[in-house]
Amino acid sequence: MAATLRCGLGEEGNKVPTLRAPAWLIRLLALFDPAVGTIVPELNQYRRVSHETSKKELGWLPRSPDDAVIATAKSLLAYGVFDDRKAK
């Protein structure tokens, strides 16, 4: 996802972190931050999902995963979600 954002967001993509935190570090941080603890059950999980029923019954044509990630990031940027001034 980070690589997709770096390629698809132009100059804004340069700010996307690319380092990956190991699961043991997340578990350690969860001991001190309950918000981090909410993602611990999801660590190292892979979920298979399908949109075949939606395509078949509704005629829905989904975006590619890369397009969806980039569109979401652009929307969040447009709404100022990552604006440092709003975070303070």
Residue pairs with C-beta under 8 A, 6 or more apart in sequence:
1 69
2 16
2 17
2 18
3 18
4 65
4 66
4 69
4 70
5 13
5 16
5 69
5 70
5 73
6 13
6 14
6 16
6 18
7 13
8 66
8 69
8 70
8 73
9 16
9 70
9 73
9 74
9 77
12 73
12 77
23 43
23 44
26 36
26 39
26 40
26 43
27 40
27 43
29 36
30 36
30 37
30 39
30 40
31 37
51 60
51 62
54 60
54 62
55 61
55 62
62 68
63 71
76 82
80 86
